[in-house]
Amino acid sequence: MKNIISNINKAFDHRIRLGIMSVLMVNDFADFKTLKELLGVTDGNLASHAKALEKDDYILVEKSFIGRKPNTRYSATKKGREAFQKHVDAIEKLLKQ
């Protein structure tokens, strides 16, 4: 039991971070607007949670311009994918007990 709980990652303890990673696990990337709409969050909420995941090297943030409009695109890093999969596996094991 203790081993399962140790695999639960605090970086994913908030629903917004869980949502960001869930979207990025099944998509190569997602832009700010798409994540905001899918998760139903404010700009500030999304930005702060994305920054926390970026700080842990779980997501990559790419800023560019499409025409004259700024565009922020997110993708999960290899480290982020592995950490999130471990987290999901630990929760599944915990729920089966």
C-alpha positions as CSV (number, residue, x, y, z in Angstrom):
1,M,0.0,0.0,0.0
2,K,2.8,2.5,0.9
3,N,4.5,1.8,-2.4
4,I,1.3,2.6,-4.4
5,I,0.8,5.8,-2.5
6,S,4.4,6.9,-3.1
7,N,3.8,6.7,-6.8
8,I,1.0,9.2,-6.6
9,N,2.5,12.5,-7.9
10,K,1.7,15.7,-6.1
11,A,2.3,17.6,-9.3
12,F,-1.0,16.2,-10.6
13,D,-3.0,16.7,-7.4
14,H,-5.2,19.5,-8.9
15,R,-7.9,18.9,-11.4
16,I,-6.6,21.5,-13.9
17,R,-3.1,19.9,-14.0
18,L,-4.7,16.5,-14.3
19,G,-6.8,17.8,-17.2
20,I,-3.9,19.4,-19.0
21,M,-1.9,16.2,-18.8
22,S,-4.9,14.1,-19.8
23,V,-5.4,16.1,-22.9
24,L,-1.7,16.1,-23.8
25,M,-1.4,12.3,-23.3
26,V,-3.8,11.7,-26.1
27,N,-2.8,14.6,-28.4
28,D,0.6,15.6,-29.7
29,F,-0.1,19.1,-28.6
30,A,-2.9,21.6,-27.6
31,D,-3.0,25.3,-27.7
32,F,-4.0,27.6,-24.9
33,K,-7.4,28.4,-26.3
34,T,-8.2,24.7,-26.8
35,L,-7.1,23.7,-23.2
36,K,-9.0,26.7,-21.8
37,E,-12.2,25.6,-23.5
38,L,-11.8,21.9,-22.8
39,L,-11.1,22.4,-19.1
40,G,-13.5,25.3,-18.5
41,V,-11.0,27.5,-16.7
42,T,-9.9,31.1,-16.7
43,D,-6.8,32.4,-18.4
44,G,-5.0,32.9,-15.1
45,N,-5.8,29.5,-13.8
46,L,-4.6,27.7,-16.9
47,A,-1.5,29.8,-17.1
48,S,-0.5,29.2,-13.5
49,H,-1.1,25.4,-13.6
50,A,0.7,25.1,-16.9
51,K,3.7,27.1,-15.5
52,A,3.8,24.6,-12.5
53,L,3.9,21.6,-15.0
54,E,6.5,23.4,-17.1
55,K,8.7,24.0,-14.0
56,D,8.7,20.3,-13.3
57,D,9.6,19.6,-17.0
58,Y,6.4,17.7,-17.6
59,I,5.2,19.9,-20.4
60,L,6.9,22.0,-23.1
61,V,5.6,25.4,-23.9
62,E,6.1,26.9,-27.3
63,K,5.1,30.5,-28.1
64,S,4.8,31.7,-31.6
65,F,2.6,34.0,-33.8
66,I,0.0,32.9,-36.3
67,G,-0.3,35.9,-38.5
68,R,-0.2,38.7,-35.9
69,K,-1.9,36.7,-33.1
70,P,0.2,35.2,-30.4
71,N,-0.2,31.4,-30.0
72,T,0.9,29.3,-27.0
73,R,1.2,25.6,-27.7
74,Y,1.7,22.9,-25.1
75,S,3.0,19.3,-25.4
76,A,3.9,16.6,-22.9
77,T,7.6,15.8,-22.4
78,K,8.9,12.3,-22.2
79,K,9.5,12.8,-18.5
80,G,5.9,14.2,-18.1
81,R,4.4,11.2,-20.0
82,E,6.2,8.7,-17.8
83,A,5.4,10.5,-14.6
84,F,1.7,10.9,-15.5
85,Q,1.5,7.2,-16.5
86,K,3.0,6.2,-13.1
87,H,0.5,8.4,-11.4
88,V,-2.5,7.0,-13.2
89,D,-1.3,3.4,-12.6
90,A,-0.9,4.1,-8.9
91,I,-4.4,5.5,-8.7
92,E,-5.8,2.5,-10.5
93,K,-4.1,0.1,-8.2
94,L,-5.3,2.1,-5.2
95,L,-8.9,2.0,-6.5
96,K,-8.7,-1.8,-7.0
97,Q,-7.9,-2.4,-3.3
